[in-house]
Amino acid sequence: MKLTPRRHELLSVYLLGFGTLFMYLGYHTQSFICESIIHSVHLEDPQRISTYAGYYGQAVHYTAFAVSSLFTASLHHYLTSKWILILSTILFAVYYLGFFYINSYYFYGSQVVMGIAYSLYNNGEGAYLAEHSSRRTVESNTGIETAIGHTSMLVGGLALLLIFNICPDEQSEEVSNFRSFSDSQIKAIYGTFFGLSVMSVVIFALLPTRQYDSIASNSPRVIPSFRNHFVSLAKTSIHTNMVLLFFTFFYMGVLVSFVLGIYPTAISFTASFARDANVVALYSTLAGLAEFSGE
């Protein structure tokens, strides 16, 4: 059955949304529990990884994301948006594999890889929407993709609740002042994230590529040199409007790092919450519900 241009757009957008959902499920949810997991591994074997590696790793990840964002946009001149999405999700899956046996070298290296993957995804997502939306439908298509793809914290919190109840903590909570994780829980959690990433790769591989009167197809395709790309970037960076927006961007960066990393970690390391395995999962669920309501 031949699809009309609008139905073709909707099919593309829904597939992009579900692929994003499965990819972000692991990305957002693991940031809530990463430091607690690393701390648990360190207590069992201090030689494997530093007790503060979760904090250092997130710093490495955000730095890699910021730096790689300067370069990854140029890849659109050599790779299609579909392949950029597939590549980014594969790199996310590579990161999750490291938690089946955690060590410092793989952990920090994979944090760099995940930062690059995140910047690739952001560029690929916007480009694919532009390739499968007209100027008339771009707002509705973006809303659909956001509503589906960015419910990851809500669904991820529910997934954590399920995992925590299927795989209860094997360690004694009487002697722990923080939310600890057993080896079986770690493998179950990151095995689930890896499986979801594989599903995301499959969905992105099925994305349609045909375009109908899209924004991208109606725009001139210019391939600037690497040098000209950075010259344009530098000029944009010092534009008055961009300078004014810098403070908003800075605030959003601090807020995101607090919501995704600092606050849930503080909950995990609060002695009065350590006995309840579901507090962090409930935080993710309710934060995701609030995010979904705001969309």
JOMO-V495161 format. One record per residue. N is the residue number from 0. BURIAL is b if it has 24 or more other C-alpha atoms within 12 Angstrom, else e. Layout:
BEGIN
n->N burial->BURIAL
n->N burial->BURIAL
END
This chain:
BEGIN
n->0 burial->e
n->1 burial->e
n->2 burial->e
n->3 burial->e
n->4 burial->e
n->5 burial->e
n->6 burial->e
n->7 burial->b
n->8 burial->b
n->9 burial->b
n->10 burial->b
n->11 burial->b
n->12 burial->b
n->13 burial->b
n->14 burial->b
n->15 burial->b
n->16 burial->b
n->17 burial->b
n->18 burial->b
n->19 burial->b
n->20 burial->b
n->21 burial->b
n->22 burial->b
n->23 burial->b
n->24 burial->b
n->25 burial->b
n->26 burial->b
n->27 burial->b
n->28 burial->b
n->29 burial->b
n->30 burial->b
n->31 burial->b
n->32 burial->b
n->33 burial->b
n->34 burial->b
n->35 burial->b
n->36 burial->b
n->37 burial->b
n->38 burial->b
n->39 burial->b
n->40 burial->b
n->41 burial->b
n->42 burial->e
n->43 burial->e
n->44 burial->e
n->45 burial->e
n->46 burial->e
n->47 burial->e
n->48 burial->b
n->49 burial->b
n->50 burial->b
n->51 burial->e
n->52 burial->b
n->53 burial->b
n->54 burial->b
n->55 burial->b
n->56 burial->b
n->57 burial->b
n->58 burial->b
n->59 burial->b
n->60 burial->b
n->61 burial->b
n->62 burial->b
n->63 burial->b
n->64 burial->b
n->65 burial->e
n->66 burial->e
n->67 burial->b
n->68 burial->b
n->69 burial->b
n->70 burial->e
n->71 burial->b
n->72 burial->b
n->73 burial->b
n->74 burial->b
n->75 burial->b
n->76 burial->e
n->77 burial->e
n->78 burial->e
n->79 burial->b
n->80 burial->b
n->81 burial->b
n->82 burial->b
n->83 burial->b
n->84 burial->b
n->85 burial->b
n->86 burial->b
n->87 burial->b
n->88 burial->b
n->89 burial->b
n->90 burial->b
n->91 burial->b
n->92 burial->b
n->93 burial->b
n->94 burial->b
n->95 burial->b
n->96 burial->b
n->97 burial->b
n->98 burial->b
n->99 burial->b
n->100 burial->b
n->101 burial->b
n->102 burial->b
n->103 burial->b
n->104 burial->e
n->105 burial->b
n->106 burial->b
n->107 burial->b
n->108 burial->b
n->109 burial->b
n->110 burial->b
n->111 burial->b
n->112 burial->b
n->113 burial->b
n->114 burial->b
n->115 burial->b
n->116 burial->b
n->117 burial->b
n->118 burial->b
n->119 burial->b
n->120 burial->b
n->121 burial->b
n->122 burial->b
n->123 burial->b
n->124 burial->b
n->125 burial->b
n->126 burial->b
n->127 burial->b
n->128 burial->b
n->129 burial->b
n->130 burial->b
n->131 burial->b
n->132 burial->b
n->133 burial->b
n->134 burial->e
n->135 burial->e
n->136 burial->b
n->137 burial->b
n->138 burial->e
n->139 burial->e
n->140 burial->b
n->141 burial->b
n->142 burial->e
n->143 burial->b
n->144 burial->b
n->145 burial->b
n->146 burial->b
n->147 burial->b
n->148 burial->b
n->149 burial->b
n->150 burial->b
n->151 burial->b
n->152 burial->b
n->153 burial->b
n->154 burial->b
n->155 burial->b
n->156 burial->b
n->157 burial->b
n->158 burial->b
n->159 burial->b
n->160 burial->b
n->161 burial->e
n->162 burial->b
n->163 burial->b
n->164 burial->e
n->165 burial->e
n->166 burial->e
n->167 burial->b
n->168 burial->b
n->169 burial->e
n->170 burial->e
n->171 burial->e
n->172 burial->e
n->173 burial->e
n->174 burial->e
n->175 burial->b
n->176 burial->e
n->177 burial->b
n->178 burial->b
n->179 burial->b
n->180 burial->b
n->181 burial->b
n->182 burial->b
n->183 burial->b
n->184 burial->b
n->185 burial->b
n->186 burial->b
n->187 burial->b
n->188 burial->b
n->189 burial->b
n->190 burial->b
n->191 burial->b
n->192 burial->b
n->193 burial->b
n->194 burial->b
n->195 burial->b
n->196 burial->b
n->197 burial->b
n->198 burial->b
n->199 burial->b
n->200 burial->b
n->201 burial->b
n->202 burial->b
n->203 burial->b
n->204 burial->b
n->205 burial->e
n->206 burial->b
n->207 burial->b
n->208 burial->b
n->209 burial->e
n->210 burial->b
n->211 burial->b
n->212 burial->e
n->213 burial->b
n->214 burial->b
n->215 burial->b
n->216 burial->e
n->217 burial->e
n->218 burial->e
n->219 burial->e
n->220 burial->e
n->221 burial->e
n->222 burial->e
n->223 burial->e
n->224 burial->e
n->225 burial->e
n->226 burial->e
n->227 burial->e
n->228 burial->e
n->229 burial->e
n->230 burial->e
n->231 burial->e
n->232 burial->e
n->233 burial->e
n->234 burial->e
n->235 burial->e
n->236 burial->e
n->237 burial->e
n->238 burial->e
n->239 burial->e
n->240 burial->e
n->241 burial->e
n->242 burial->e
n->243 burial->e
n->244 burial->e
n->245 burial->e
n->246 burial->e
n->247 burial->e
n->248 burial->e
n->249 burial->e
n->250 burial->e
n->251 burial->e
n->252 burial->e
n->253 burial->e
n->254 burial->e
n->255 burial->e
n->256 burial->e
n->257 burial->e
n->258 burial->b
n->259 burial->b
n->260 burial->b
n->261 burial->b
n->262 burial->b
n->263 burial->b
n->264 burial->b
n->265 burial->b
n->266 burial->b
n->267 burial->b
n->268 burial->b
n->269 burial->e
n->270 burial->e
n->271 burial->e
n->272 burial->e
n->273 burial->b
n->274 burial->b
n->275 burial->b
n->276 burial->b
n->277 burial->b
n->278 burial->b
n->279 burial->b
n->280 burial->b
n->281 burial->b
n->282 burial->b
n->283 burial->b
n->284 burial->b
n->285 burial->e
n->286 burial->b
n->287 burial->b
n->288 burial->e
n->289 burial->e
n->290 burial->e
n->291 burial->e
n->292 burial->e
n->293 burial->e
n->294 burial->e
END
